């Protein structure tokens, strides 16, 4: 039996330890109030859950039209299920199932871009949200400027009615709304970018200016791009997960989502029109997101990436397996306390650190390190390099942060310390791998990598402290291995503090 509207009433077989939470509202009456670009697992486990709660409270204006910008796999899995899917919350105590009904349609942009533009230009649409990953913004991560030479951006400027990029879709849809005399929708980024609302606004305005300065002015005056911070760990779904969901739910779900109990969403109170009452489901609507966003990007995302590269090199497969290694756990905890926290202003950082380490130890998630390790060239600028810049500016040590960057450099070689090969998933993979394989000398490798200005900008390659520290760590990792080199860092830091 396949999950669908017709089988909802029969779900929750006795095999489930707890009855699943089901959508009891009238799904056929939902309006397309939200269009979401980037219909991946994270959105379905995070923002869609908050929206589902708002709908269940009686506000039927907030049905979600999900848009896949590249592949059809999500649509192909969800359409036969009436776009229903299951969120499974897992921890050491077991599983809780929630069937989400907020998603009312799933579109594939390359198949029919006009259909996507139509729902974005629909007067009932008030929010366009995004989870397209860092690389989906077609920008230079180091400068946050729109890359006008990006193939998708160049295409969208030349052929605006058949856009490919998220930025192209947003600007064209806003142009259609202006032509129709409609107000703009709110653009709500849910990606891990510094000041993600301001960043998205800058990219949209740069694109719109290239199209029509009058359009850019209208967006500038009337548009809204609230900053937001999102936090929830969502591993990749496996066939074993699907089998487990079918057993507990009493129906097959081709595209369930696994996640942890923790969930956080902090949103700047800046909207162009109405919005769901996400705060009733636990979201925080605040005047200033930056302290929360910065702490999350640096403490969670920064240490997640660090753990991914260090753990993958040491032949660990998952986050919980890596953090169970006392050497890695001590390294990550010290990085947070001694090098990251001094750059932050959010209250309760010690408690936040303890919460993060506990989340990493969750044995039920099996979050794959290789999944976290993808797209490092897009992630490192905001996750690690910004913190390094602040430490260098303060004249403070950043040994562990630079060690994590060195681990990424070593990871780009494509083999762990046991000799097992893996693929490098990164939009700059070709350039990066040439940089680390063109010479066996770590000094040459560092020089070649620092020449990739999209990642490191102009300032870090010119800072002798950063260059020397990164080179030293990369050499030590190559000569002695991650564990021994990491132990040397800890010893040198202890001696410095005595």
Number of C-alpha atoms within 10 A of each C-alpha: 9 14 24 19 14 10 13 16 11 10 18 20 16 12 12 19 13 15 16 20 15 17 20 11 17 12 17 9 11 19 17 25 25 28 29 27 26 22 24 17 20 23 24 22 26 21 20 22 22 22 27 25 22 22 25 16 13 10 17 21 20 27 26 26 25 31 25 21 23 14 15 16 11 20 20 16 18 21 15 14 20 18 24 24 25 28 25 23 20 18 18 10 7 11 22 19 24 20 22 21 28 30 27 20 18 24 23 23 26 17 13 11 18 16 13 26 22 13 17 29 25 17 17 15 24 26 26 22 23 23 22 22 17 20 15 17 26 21 22 20 25 19 14 17 16 22 18 17 11 14 12 19 24 17 17 23 18 12 12 17 15 20 27 21 23 22 25 25 25 22 26 24 24 25 22 18 19 16 10 12 10 14 18 27 32 23 25 25 29 25 23 23 27 21 19 22 24 17 19 25 23 17 21 25 22 19 24 26 15 13 18 12 14 11 19 21 14 17 22 16 8 13 21 22 26 25 29 29 28 23 20 17 19 20 20 17 18 13 10 9 18 18 15 17 25 22 16 22 26 20 20 21 26 23 25 26 27 29 25 20 13 13 17 14 23 23 26 19 16 17 19 17 14 13 16 20 18 21 16 13 15 14 17 18 17 13 13 15 20 21 13 18 25 25 24 22 24 24 27 20 21 27 25 21 27 31 27 28 29 28 25 25 25 17 17 21 18 23 25 22 18 23 22 13 12 10 15 21 17 14 19 23 18 16 21 22 14 14 22 24 19 14 17 18 13 15 11 8 17 11 9 16 19 11 12 17 17 12 19 23 19 18 16 17 24 19 23 18 26 20 15 20 23 18 18 24 23 23 24 23 24 21 27 23 22 19 25 25 17 16 18 16 9 10 10 12 17 21 20 25 25 24 25 27 24 27 26 23 23 25 22 24 18 15 17 20 14 9 10 10 11 14 12 21 16 17 14 16 16 11 13 21 19 15 22 23 15 11 12 11 14 23 16 16 24 22 15 18 19 20 15 17 16 18 23 20 18 15 10 18 18 11 12 10 15 20 17 14 19 23 23 18 26 28 21 19 21 17 11 12 15 23 16 14 20 21 15 15 17 18 11 11 16 10 8 8 6 5
